[in-house]
């Protein structure tokens, strides 16, 4: 097919897509199982091997479970795939963007399973499910739910359960270490923030990194704990007290001049200097991909490693 002119190749692929969409994928003569997910129930047979993942956390989960997807959506940054996944996924076939996957590319790769999400793909779920059995997560940042769903879809439930149990053990062991080190000061309150060109984002307990830190045992100020949703946007220096915490983790998605000016302006402000973490010297830059954009269990393990490394270095400095 690589030798065909691009127009002929496109016609052939679109014709194949039409055939896939005209008739459901065929059932196989082996015992079937049903996987419940955010957009319904999907019948699967055997252990799928040609899997396409349509959001970053699903790619992470599949790799954690030992399966290399035949197709993935392009990463948000560090394109085409996040650096922390490149050893496991060295030469990925891309199927478009997370916000706009290419059905043509999906058909071309002939998957036997598609992992999607309600959040991104609800409108095209019907089309996807005519191409191959498709399961959908509710959102894209709940790494526990994503790991469990991918494990169920792959027929690797026991492996997924073991991964999640190992993470819980690792996170709680880290919390116990920090509790022993800090005594009455534990649980420490944490903030996770990101500087943008014209505002600051505070990631809340319901965010990806917030969920990991909560499992470790970090607390939040009362005002942050009372917020709903994954983040709050702060546009004024008057909002700096909202960020107060014993430790602050700082994400930097981009490092443009405008972002740097905004960061400098906030950090020069007298209210910033009064924050407990600033006074204690516990303000740490962290990887925006691992802490925010990834949404998978491998990244959750990475957050725990960062916390251990950063707080240990802070205490010894």
C-alpha positions as YAML, in Angstrom:
chain: A
units: angstrom
residues:
- id: 1
  name: UNK
  ca: [0.00, 0.00, 0.00]
- id: 2
  name: UNK
  ca: [2.96, 2.32, 0.61]
- id: 3
  name: UNK
  ca: [3.57, 2.37, -3.17]
- id: 4
  name: UNK
  ca: [0.11, 3.68, -3.99]
- id: 5
  name: UNK
  ca: [-0.39, 7.37, -4.81]
- id: 6
  name: UNK
  ca: [-1.75, 9.26, -1.82]
- id: 7
  name: UNK
  ca: [-5.13, 9.84, -3.48]
- id: 8
  name: UNK
  ca: [-5.53, 6.13, -4.29]
- id: 9
  name: UNK
  ca: [-4.44, 5.17, -0.80]
- id: 10
  name: UNK
  ca: [-6.98, 7.54, 0.71]
- id: 11
  name: UNK
  ca: [-9.79, 6.13, -1.48]
- id: 12
  name: UNK
  ca: [-8.85, 2.59, -0.48]
- id: 13
  name: UNK
  ca: [-8.78, 3.42, 3.21]
- id: 14
  name: UNK
  ca: [-12.03, 5.33, 3.09]
- id: 15
  name: UNK
  ca: [-13.60, 2.40, 1.26]
- id: 16
  name: UNK
  ca: [-12.39, 0.07, 4.00]
- id: 17
  name: UNK
  ca: [-13.76, 2.46, 6.59]
- id: 18
  name: UNK
  ca: [-17.11, 2.38, 4.83]
- id: 19
  name: UNK
  ca: [-17.16, -1.41, 4.97]
- id: 20
  name: UNK
  ca: [-16.28, -1.35, 8.66]
- id: 21
  name: UNK
  ca: [-18.99, 1.19, 9.42]
- id: 22
  name: UNK
  ca: [-21.56, -0.66, 7.33]
- id: 23
  name: UNK
  ca: [-21.34, -3.89, 9.31]
- id: 24
  name: UNK
  ca: [-20.36, -4.64, 12.91]
- id: 25
  name: UNK
  ca: [-17.03, -6.35, 13.64]
- id: 26
  name: UNK
  ca: [-17.49, -10.12, 13.48]
- id: 27
  name: UNK
  ca: [-17.76, -12.27, 16.57]
- id: 28
  name: UNK
  ca: [-15.06, -14.87, 17.08]
- id: 29
  name: UNK
  ca: [-15.63, -18.50, 17.93]
- id: 30
  name: UNK
  ca: [-14.23, -18.31, 21.45]
- id: 31
  name: UNK
  ca: [-15.80, -17.59, 24.80]
- id: 32
  name: UNK
  ca: [-16.91, -13.97, 25.06]
- id: 33
  name: UNK
  ca: [-16.91, -11.67, 28.07]
- id: 34
  name: UNK
  ca: [-18.64, -8.36, 28.65]
- id: 35
  name: UNK
  ca: [-16.84, -5.25, 29.88]
- id: 36
  name: UNK
  ca: [-18.95, -2.48, 31.39]
- id: 37
  name: UNK
  ca: [-17.67, 1.04, 30.76]
- id: 38
  name: UNK
  ca: [-18.73, 4.69, 30.63]
- id: 39
  name: UNK
  ca: [-20.62, 4.36, 27.33]
- id: 40
  name: UNK
  ca: [-22.21, 0.96, 27.76]
- id: 41
  name: UNK
  ca: [-21.23, -2.71, 27.65]
- id: 42
  name: UNK
  ca: [-18.82, -4.17, 25.11]
- id: 43
  name: UNK
  ca: [-18.41, -7.85, 24.29]
- id: 44
  name: UNK
  ca: [-14.81, -8.98, 23.90]
- id: 45
  name: UNK
  ca: [-13.21, -12.31, 23.10]
- id: 46
  name: UNK
  ca: [-9.77, -13.57, 23.95]
- id: 47
  name: UNK
  ca: [-6.93, -11.18, 24.69]
- id: 48
  name: UNK
  ca: [-6.77, -8.30, 22.19]
- id: 49
  name: UNK
  ca: [-3.34, -7.68, 20.70]
- id: 50
  name: UNK
  ca: [-3.94, -4.88, 18.17]
- id: 51
  name: UNK
  ca: [-5.00, -2.11, 20.51]
- id: 52
  name: UNK
  ca: [-5.43, 1.59, 19.73]
- id: 53
  name: UNK
  ca: [-5.46, 4.05, 22.63]
- id: 54
  name: UNK
  ca: [-7.16, 7.42, 22.19]
- id: 55
  name: UNK
  ca: [-5.96, 9.24, 25.31]
- id: 56
  name: UNK
  ca: [-2.64, 9.55, 27.11]
- id: 57
  name: UNK
  ca: [-3.61, 7.70, 30.27]
- id: 58
  name: UNK
  ca: [-4.80, 4.70, 28.26]
- id: 59
  name: UNK
  ca: [-1.46, 4.54, 26.44]
- id: 60
  name: UNK
  ca: [0.34, 4.64, 29.80]
- id: 61
  name: UNK
  ca: [-1.91, 1.91, 31.23]
- id: 62
  name: UNK
  ca: [-1.52, -0.41, 28.23]
- id: 63
  name: UNK
  ca: [2.26, -0.12, 28.42]
- id: 64
  name: UNK
  ca: [2.21, -0.70, 32.18]
- id: 65
  name: UNK
  ca: [0.27, -3.90, 31.52]
- id: 66
  name: UNK
  ca: [2.89, -5.07, 29.05]
- id: 67
  name: UNK
  ca: [1.07, -4.36, 25.80]
- id: 68
  name: UNK
  ca: [2.45, -2.00, 23.15]
- id: 69
  name: UNK
  ca: [-0.47, -0.35, 21.30]
- id: 70
  name: UNK
  ca: [-0.46, -0.55, 17.51]
- id: 71
  name: UNK
  ca: [-1.68, 3.05, 17.41]
- id: 72
  name: UNK
  ca: [-1.78, 6.00, 19.80]
- id: 73
  name: UNK
  ca: [-2.83, 9.63, 19.70]
- id: 74
  name: UNK
  ca: [-0.08, 12.24, 19.60]
- id: 75
  name: UNK
  ca: [1.14, 13.54, 22.94]
- id: 76
  name: UNK
  ca: [0.25, 17.08, 24.02]
- id: 77
  name: UNK
  ca: [3.91, 18.05, 24.23]
- id: 78
  name: UNK
  ca: [7.28, 16.29, 23.85]
- id: 79
  name: UNK
  ca: [5.83, 15.08, 20.56]
- id: 80
  name: UNK
  ca: [5.15, 12.52, 19.26]
- id: 81
  name: UNK
  ca: [5.22, 10.56, 22.54]
- id: 82
  name: UNK
  ca: [6.12, 11.60, 26.09]
- id: 83
  name: UNK
  ca: [9.76, 11.04, 27.02]
- id: 84
  name: UNK
  ca: [8.91, 8.90, 30.04]
- id: 85
  name: UNK
  ca: [7.18, 6.39, 27.71]
- id: 86
  name: UNK
  ca: [9.66, 6.33, 24.83]
- id: 87
  name: UNK
  ca: [11.66, 3.33, 26.03]
- id: 88
  name: UNK
  ca: [8.45, 1.28, 26.10]
- id: 89
  name: UNK
  ca: [7.02, 2.86, 22.93]
- id: 90
  name: UNK
  ca: [9.95, 3.78, 20.66]
- id: 91
  name: UNK
  ca: [8.24, 4.16, 17.27]
- id: 92
  name: UNK
  ca: [4.49, 4.67, 17.69]
- id: 93
  name: UNK
  ca: [2.00, 4.74, 14.85]
- id: 94
  name: UNK
  ca: [-0.04, 7.91, 15.31]
- id: 95
  name: UNK
  ca: [-3.80, 8.18, 14.81]
- id: 96
  name: UNK
  ca: [-4.23, 11.92, 15.12]
- id: 97
  name: UNK
  ca: [-4.84, 14.13, 18.13]
- id: 98
  name: UNK
  ca: [-6.52, 13.24, 21.39]
- id: 99
  name: UNK
  ca: [-9.15, 15.87, 20.58]
- id: 100
  name: UNK
  ca: [-9.50, 14.74, 16.95]
- id: 101
  name: UNK
  ca: [-8.49, 11.14, 16.19]
- id: 102
  name: UNK
  ca: [-8.31, 10.10, 12.54]
- id: 103
  name: UNK
  ca: [-10.85, 7.38, 11.74]
- id: 104
  name: UNK
  ca: [-8.99, 6.69, 8.51]
- id: 105
  name: UNK
  ca: [-5.78, 5.94, 10.40]
- id: 106
  name: UNK
  ca: [-7.68, 3.84, 12.94]
- id: 107
  name: UNK
  ca: [-9.20, 1.70, 10.18]
- id: 108
  name: UNK
  ca: [-5.83, 1.30, 8.45]
- id: 109
  name: UNK
  ca: [-4.28, -0.21, 11.60]
- id: 110
  name: UNK
  ca: [-7.03, -2.88, 11.84]
- id: 111
  name: UNK
  ca: [-7.42, -2.86, 15.64]
- id: 112
  name: UNK
  ca: [-9.14, -5.57, 17.64]
- id: 113
  name: UNK
  ca: [-9.72, -3.14, 20.54]
- id: 114
  name: UNK
  ca: [-10.06, 0.64, 20.87]
- id: 115
  name: UNK
  ca: [-9.73, 2.38, 24.24]
- id: 116
  name: UNK
  ca: [-11.53, 5.73, 24.21]
- id: 117
  name: UNK
  ca: [-13.15, 8.07, 26.74]
- id: 118
  name: UNK
  ca: [-16.56, 9.60, 27.19]
- id: 119
  name: UNK
  ca: [-14.87, 12.94, 27.82]
- id: 120
  name: UNK
  ca: [-13.16, 13.01, 24.39]
- id: 121
  name: UNK
  ca: [-14.98, 10.55, 22.17]
- id: 122
  name: UNK
  ca: [-18.66, 10.28, 23.09]
- id: 123
  name: UNK
  ca: [-19.80, 11.79, 19.78]
- id: 124
  name: UNK
  ca: [-17.84, 9.31, 17.66]
- id: 125
  name: UNK
  ca: [-18.25, 6.27, 19.89]
- id: 126
  name: UNK
  ca: [-20.77, 4.70, 17.52]
- id: 127
  name: UNK
  ca: [-18.33, 4.97, 14.62]
- id: 128
  name: UNK
  ca: [-15.44, 3.62, 16.66]
- id: 129
  name: UNK
  ca: [-17.45, 0.65, 17.88]
- id: 130
  name: UNK
  ca: [-18.27, -0.31, 14.30]
- id: 131
  name: UNK
  ca: [-14.55, -0.43, 13.48]
- id: 132
  name: UNK
  ca: [-13.59, -2.58, 16.49]
- id: 133
  name: UNK
  ca: [-14.83, -3.35, 20.01]
- id: 134
  name: UNK
  ca: [-14.49, -0.08, 21.91]
- id: 135
  name: UNK
  ca: [-14.43, 0.62, 25.63]
- id: 136
  name: UNK
  ca: [-14.57, 4.12, 27.11]
- id: 137
  name: UNK
  ca: [-13.30, 5.58, 30.36]
- id: 138
  name: UNK
  ca: [-15.39, 8.28, 32.02]
- id: 139
  name: UNK
  ca: [-12.57, 10.84, 31.92]
- id: 140
  name: UNK
  ca: [-8.90, 10.91, 31.01]
- id: 141
  name: UNK
  ca: [-7.13, 11.57, 34.34]
- id: 142
  name: UNK
  ca: [-8.49, 8.89, 36.68]
- id: 143
  name: UNK
  ca: [-5.53, 6.53, 36.47]
- id: 144
  name: UNK
  ca: [-7.09, 3.92, 38.75]
- id: 145
  name: UNK
  ca: [-10.24, 3.63, 36.65]
- id: 146
  name: UNK
  ca: [-8.22, 3.67, 33.42]
- id: 147
  name: UNK
  ca: [-5.89, 0.91, 34.62]
- id: 148
  name: UNK
  ca: [-8.82, -1.24, 35.72]
- id: 149
  name: UNK
  ca: [-10.70, -0.68, 32.45]
- id: 150
  name: UNK
  ca: [-7.71, -1.45, 30.23]
- id: 151
  name: UNK
  ca: [-6.92, -4.52, 32.32]
- id: 152
  name: UNK
  ca: [-10.49, -5.79, 31.95]
- id: 153
  name: UNK
  ca: [-10.53, -5.12, 28.21]
- id: 154
  name: UNK
  ca: [-7.21, -6.89, 27.69]
- id: 155
  name: UNK
  ca: [-8.18, -9.86, 29.81]
- id: 156
  name: UNK
  ca: [-5.42, -8.91, 32.27]
- id: 157
  name: UNK
  ca: [-7.52, -8.06, 35.32]
- id: 158
  name: UNK
  ca: [-5.20, -9.79, 37.77]
- id: 159
  name: UNK
  ca: [-2.21, -7.88, 36.43]
- id: 160
  name: UNK
  ca: [-4.10, -4.58, 36.66]
- id: 161
  name: UNK
  ca: [-5.16, -5.35, 40.23]
- id: 162
  name: UNK
  ca: [-1.55, -6.12, 41.14]
- id: 163
  name: UNK
  ca: [-0.33, -2.85, 39.60]
- id: 164
  name: UNK
  ca: [-2.88, -0.82, 41.53]
- id: 165
  name: UNK
  ca: [-2.16, -2.66, 44.78]
- id: 166
  name: UNK
  ca: [1.57, -2.05, 44.34]
- id: 167
  name: UNK
  ca: [0.96, 1.65, 43.77]
- id: 168
  name: UNK
  ca: [-1.19, 1.92, 46.91]
- id: 169
  name: UNK
  ca: [1.52, 0.18, 48.91]
- id: 170
  name: UNK
  ca: [4.24, 2.43, 47.50]
- id: 171
  name: UNK
  ca: [2.26, 5.62, 48.13]
- id: 172
  name: UNK
  ca: [1.31, 4.70, 51.68]
- id: 173
  name: UNK
  ca: [4.86, 3.60, 52.49]
- id: 174
  name: UNK
  ca: [6.08, 6.99, 51.27]
- id: 175
  name: UNK
  ca: [3.48, 8.66, 53.49]
- id: 176
  name: UNK
  ca: [4.68, 6.64, 56.48]
- id: 177
  name: UNK
  ca: [8.27, 7.72, 55.80]
- id: 178
  name: UNK
  ca: [7.26, 11.37, 55.63]
- id: 179
  name: UNK
  ca: [5.13, 11.04, 58.76]
- id: 180
  name: UNK
  ca: [8.08, 9.60, 60.68]
- id: 181
  name: UNK
  ca: [10.34, 12.39, 59.45]
- id: 182
  name: UNK
  ca: [7.99, 15.29, 60.14]
- id: 183
  name: UNK
  ca: [6.19, 14.07, 63.25]
- id: 184
  name: UNK
  ca: [3.51, 16.49, 64.39]
- id: 185
  name: UNK
  ca: [3.90, 18.52, 61.17]
- id: 186
  name: UNK
  ca: [2.43, 15.64, 59.16]
- id: 187
  name: UNK
  ca: [0.22, 15.59, 57.18]
- id: 188
  name: UNK
  ca: [1.86, 18.43, 55.33]
- id: 189
  name: UNK
  ca: [-0.41, 20.61, 53.19]
- id: 190
  name: UNK
  ca: [0.43, 20.61, 49.48]
- id: 191
  name: UNK
  ca: [-0.33, 22.87, 46.53]
- id: 192
  name: UNK
  ca: [0.26, 22.03, 42.87]
- id: 193
  name: UNK
  ca: [0.34, 25.10, 40.63]
- id: 194
  name: UNK
  ca: [1.06, 25.97, 37.02]
- id: 195
  name: UNK
  ca: [2.04, 29.38, 35.64]
- id: 196
  name: UNK
  ca: [0.44, 30.47, 32.37]
- id: 197
  name: UNK
  ca: [0.89, 33.73, 30.46]
- id: 198
  name: UNK
  ca: [-1.99, 35.56, 32.13]
- id: 199
  name: UNK
  ca: [-3.01, 33.45, 35.12]
- id: 200
  name: UNK
  ca: [-2.03, 30.69, 37.52]
- id: 201
  name: UNK
  ca: [-3.71, 27.31, 37.74]
- id: 202
  name: UNK
  ca: [-4.09, 25.60, 41.09]
- id: 203
  name: UNK
  ca: [-4.61, 21.84, 40.74]
- id: 204
  name: UNK
  ca: [-7.03, 20.59, 43.35]
- id: 205
  name: UNK
  ca: [-7.55, 17.25, 45.15]
- id: 206
  name: UNK
  ca: [-9.67, 15.97, 42.23]
- id: 207
  name: UNK
  ca: [-6.84, 16.45, 39.71]
- id: 208
  name: UNK
  ca: [-4.46, 13.68, 38.65]
- id: 209
  name: UNK
  ca: [-1.55, 14.83, 40.82]
- id: 210
  name: UNK
  ca: [-3.94, 15.79, 43.59]
- id: 211
  name: UNK
  ca: [-5.21, 12.22, 43.75]
- id: 212
  name: UNK
  ca: [-1.69, 10.83, 43.96]
- id: 213
  name: UNK
  ca: [-0.67, 13.27, 46.71]
- id: 214
  name: UNK
  ca: [-3.85, 12.47, 48.62]
- id: 215
  name: UNK
  ca: [-2.99, 8.77, 48.57]
- id: 216
  name: UNK
  ca: [0.46, 9.54, 49.96]
- id: 217
  name: UNK
  ca: [-1.29, 11.40, 52.77]
- id: 218
  name: UNK
  ca: [-0.76, 15.08, 51.97]
- id: 219
  name: UNK
  ca: [-3.48, 17.43, 53.14]
- id: 220
  name: UNK
  ca: [-4.84, 20.70, 51.75]
- id: 221
  name: UNK
  ca: [-5.81, 24.00, 53.25]
- id: 222
  name: UNK
  ca: [-9.48, 24.23, 54.13]
- id: 223
  name: UNK
  ca: [-10.19, 26.55, 51.21]
- id: 224
  name: UNK
  ca: [-8.61, 24.19, 48.67]
- id: 225
  name: UNK
  ca: [-10.23, 21.11, 50.18]
- id: 226
  name: UNK
  ca: [-13.63, 22.76, 49.75]
- id: 227
  name: UNK
  ca: [-13.20, 23.33, 46.00]
- id: 228
  name: UNK
  ca: [-14.78, 21.04, 43.41]
- id: 229
  name: UNK
  ca: [-13.28, 20.03, 40.09]
- id: 230
  name: UNK
  ca: [-9.66, 19.44, 39.05]
- id: 231
  name: UNK
  ca: [-8.40, 23.03, 39.00]
- id: 232
  name: UNK
  ca: [-9.05, 26.68, 39.74]
- id: 233
  name: UNK
  ca: [-7.76, 29.55, 37.62]
- id: 234
  name: UNK
  ca: [-6.33, 32.52, 39.53]
- id: 235
  name: UNK
  ca: [-5.97, 35.79, 37.66]
- id: 236
  name: UNK
  ca: [-4.99, 38.24, 40.38]
- id: 237
  name: UNK
  ca: [-2.19, 38.51, 42.92]
- id: 238
  name: UNK
  ca: [-4.92, 38.90, 45.52]
- id: 239
  name: UNK
  ca: [-5.52, 35.16, 45.05]
- id: 240
  name: UNK
  ca: [-2.02, 34.19, 46.21]
- id: 241
  name: UNK
  ca: [-3.20, 33.17, 49.72]
- id: 242
  name: UNK
  ca: [-5.30, 30.44, 48.04]
- id: 243
  name: UNK
  ca: [-1.99, 28.72, 47.22]
- id: 244
  name: UNK
  ca: [-0.78, 28.56, 50.82]
- id: 245
  name: UNK
  ca: [0.72, 25.19, 51.75]
- id: 246
  name: UNK
  ca: [3.67, 23.59, 53.51]
- id: 247
  name: UNK
  ca: [5.04, 22.42, 50.16]
- id: 248
  name: UNK
  ca: [4.36, 23.79, 46.66]
- id: 249
  name: UNK
  ca: [5.01, 21.86, 43.45]
- id: 250
  name: UNK
  ca: [5.31, 24.11, 40.38]
- id: 251
  name: UNK
  ca: [4.48, 22.95, 36.85]
- id: 252
  name: UNK
  ca: [5.73, 24.76, 33.75]
- id: 253
  name: UNK
  ca: [3.99, 23.62, 30.57]
- id: 254
  name: UNK
  ca: [5.65, 26.31, 28.48]
- id: 255
  name: UNK
  ca: [8.60, 28.62, 29.15]
- id: 256
  name: UNK
  ca: [7.82, 31.58, 26.95]
- id: 257
  name: UNK
  ca: [8.91, 35.08, 27.91]
- id: 258
  name: UNK
  ca: [5.31, 35.92, 28.83]
- id: 259
  name: UNK
  ca: [5.04, 32.93, 31.18]
- id: 260
  name: UNK
  ca: [8.37, 33.80, 32.80]
- id: 261
  name: UNK
  ca: [7.27, 37.41, 33.33]
- id: 262
  name: UNK
  ca: [4.08, 36.24, 34.99]
- id: 263
  name: UNK
  ca: [5.99, 33.81, 37.23]
- id: 264
  name: UNK
  ca: [8.47, 36.52, 38.23]
- id: 265
  name: UNK
  ca: [5.67, 38.98, 39.01]
- id: 266
  name: UNK
  ca: [3.84, 36.51, 41.25]
- id: 267
  name: UNK
  ca: [6.99, 35.40, 43.05]
- id: 268
  name: UNK
  ca: [8.09, 38.98, 43.71]
- id: 269
  name: UNK
  ca: [4.78, 39.86, 45.32]
- id: 270
  name: UNK
  ca: [4.79, 40.29, 49.13]
- id: 271
  name: UNK
  ca: [1.88, 37.85, 49.49]
- id: 272
  name: UNK
  ca: [3.94, 35.14, 47.80]
- id: 273
  name: UNK
  ca: [6.77, 35.71, 50.25]
- id: 274
  name: UNK
  ca: [4.36, 35.02, 53.12]
- id: 275
  name: UNK
  ca: [3.39, 31.54, 51.94]
- id: 276
  name: UNK
  ca: [4.48, 28.81, 54.36]
- id: 277
  name: UNK
  ca: [6.23, 26.77, 51.65]
- id: 278
  name: UNK
  ca: [8.19, 29.80, 50.45]
- id: 279
  name: UNK
  ca: [9.34, 30.65, 53.96]
- id: 280
  name: UNK
  ca: [10.35, 27.00, 54.53]
- id: 281
  name: UNK
  ca: [12.18, 26.66, 51.21]
- id: 282
  name: UNK
  ca: [9.81, 23.97, 49.94]
- id: 283
  name: UNK
  ca: [8.86, 25.24, 46.47]
- id: 284
  name: UNK
  ca: [9.84, 22.67, 43.85]
- id: 285
  name: UNK
  ca: [9.65, 22.64, 40.04]
- id: 286
  name: UNK
  ca: [8.30, 19.33, 38.73]
- id: 287
  name: UNK
  ca: [7.73, 17.71, 35.33]
- id: 288
  name: UNK
  ca: [4.46, 18.96, 33.84]
- id: 289
  name: UNK
  ca: [4.00, 15.79, 31.79]
- id: 290
  name: UNK
  ca: [4.39, 13.35, 34.66]
- id: 291
  name: UNK
  ca: [2.45, 15.48, 37.14]
- id: 292
  name: UNK
  ca: [-0.32, 16.72, 34.89]
- id: 293
  name: UNK
  ca: [-0.62, 15.73, 31.23]
- id: 294
  name: UNK
  ca: [-0.04, 11.99, 31.51]
- id: 295
  name: UNK
  ca: [-2.88, 10.62, 33.60]
- id: 296
  name: UNK
  ca: [-1.53, 7.06, 33.85]
- id: 297
  name: UNK
  ca: [-0.30, 4.68, 36.52]
- id: 298
  name: UNK
  ca: [3.33, 4.84, 35.35]
- id: 299
  name: UNK
  ca: [3.19, 8.61, 35.80]
- id: 300
  name: UNK
  ca: [1.56, 8.20, 39.22]
- id: 301
  name: UNK
  ca: [4.56, 6.10, 40.24]
- id: 302
  name: UNK
  ca: [6.76, 8.91, 38.91]
- id: 303
  name: UNK
  ca: [4.99, 11.47, 41.09]
- id: 304
  name: UNK
  ca: [5.76, 9.35, 44.15]
- id: 305
  name: UNK
  ca: [9.42, 9.09, 43.15]
- id: 306
  name: UNK
  ca: [9.61, 12.87, 42.71]
- id: 307
  name: UNK
  ca: [8.07, 13.51, 46.11]
- id: 308
  name: UNK
  ca: [10.54, 11.17, 47.79]
- id: 309
  name: UNK
  ca: [13.51, 12.73, 45.99]
- id: 310
  name: UNK
  ca: [12.50, 16.37, 46.44]
- id: 311
  name: UNK
  ca: [11.52, 16.23, 50.08]
- id: 312
  name: UNK
  ca: [14.58, 14.18, 50.97]
- id: 313
  name: UNK
  ca: [16.83, 16.74, 49.28]
- id: 314
  name: UNK
  ca: [15.00, 19.58, 51.03]
- id: 315
  name: UNK
  ca: [15.48, 18.03, 54.44]
- id: 316
  name: UNK
  ca: [19.17, 17.36, 53.86]
- id: 317
  name: UNK
  ca: [19.98, 20.80, 52.42]
...
